[in-house]
Amino acid sequence: MLTEIRIESLGAIDAAVGEFDRGLTVLTGETGTGKTMVVTGLHLLGGARADPNRVRSGADRAVVEGRFTTTDLDDAAVAQLDELLAASGGERDEDGSVIALRSVSRDGPSRAYLGGRSVPVKSLGDFTAELLTLHGQNNQLRLMRPEDQRGALDRFAQAGPALERYRKLRDAWLSARRYLLDRRGRMRELALEADRLTFALNEIDAVDPQPGEDEALVADIVRLSELDTLREAAATARAGLSTDDVSGGSAADSLGWARAALESTDDARLQALAEQIGQALTIVVDAAQELGGYLDELPVDASALESKLARQAELRTLTRKYAADIDGVLRWAAESRDRLAQLDVSEEGLAVLQRRVDELARELADAAIDLSKCRRKAAKRLAKEVTAELSGLAMADAEFTIDVRTDIVSDKAEQDDSAALSVSLGESGPTLVRAGSDGIDEVEFGFAAHRGVTVLPLAKSASGGELSRVMLALEAVLASSRKISHGTTMVFDEVDVGVGGRAAVQIGRRLARLAHSHQIIVVTHLPQVAAYADVHLVVHAAGPRGTSVVRRVKDDERVAELARMLAGLGESDSGRAHAQELLDAAQNDQI
């Protein structure tokens, strides 16, 4: 429930605070004083797009702040709101209320705050959507659109679960069907790809490359190309280290003599040097042994070079085609094997996909029929209840109808549409229908103001005043069906436009009755409606530069405002007497 709204620098309002309570609250005032700015402020709290032109002249920004309580909501609704609040990092105020705020800058973006924390505008809208329902003349125009009429019927029918099931199945069906069509269209392409991959993998397997083999071959080929030079160098080095073939003896012998000479002394320094020479001798001996092994490994002739070069040529045939080196070729082969395993180009694979599409189509058709039955059953009840509500709004002869038709695909050119679905419609057998995102039904509201008049689509048959009453009747029925508590606020902006006389009284009565289960806020020009209010707020000009303020009126002030609304006779005795009579009649009305 909305308990308070504070507005700064929005339109005609410089600074104003409005306090609300349970029941019916009306906002009245002269044209141009800013009544609609209160509703505009509520739209901003609801996440509506911000218009910088609404910022009051001379101000840098406009601010709208609303205080909401959730004590009258059921536990499930409170838990949902608490979850949204916690997700945004916001907190409740000390009294348990939640403060929502929206600021609109003249030159920059708008800002949104919830529970004291900055949040995206969408998060603010998601929170207040559970608390605010806004209706205005734009809503009346939207009521003429088929999608909004279908949405209203679905709300009454509580078709949410059936619609969600239908949409999930439709998404799965469309996805499977697209995949099947893609596979069929690319059969030849996929078969060619599979052949290319198979040929390439066979070629790689025939060569059987090993990781890093190309680099190892380069080293082997370089060594074999310089075989004589390498053998001479290794043999000379080995002889110098460990044989007597060179003049003066081998390096090992020389080191051995030097070490023995030093060890024969008692000098500590020479003994340390003898130890170092011993370490060097160990290194020389090890190097001589490694040189011997190297010489043993060298081939006797250069015939091995030819086989190495031939192997290198085989590997190069692969690196020219598939990757820059052999390791890359092996990675490409692994990826290609995975891809080949996924390329099922067999007729059996297509048959499996077709069976899956057919199975999903049958499930979708069943879900579509269930959704359609739910709507058709609810359409009769909703039409009957709205017609009854219209009777109470001084339209006793009016008739409201709801036509639910199946959207049949009649044009052969449309039968290839990805949303065309075959369903069984009673005795007519399988019929191709258009399976849209909202089902297979077309919903149309019909209206006739008098008996004997042909019922026509609502958009063609209702005047502005009649449309206002139809919307109010529809909202009253929908609200009753949802059994929402006082925690939800419904705002009507001049819903009574084009209405007067007895019809205005009946609208006041209906709004007062609706206020038994909701908090109702109404912007109105009709004294017959305002007389039924539990709280009467007046927006009026006060101060310089056309500044407007909002104040609550009671007793004599309220009578004076009703008199002004009746005929601009707020100060006349006859006007006040008429207003008092209207107020007494409304307050004593047993609704």
Disulfide bonds with the S-S distance in Angstrom:
none
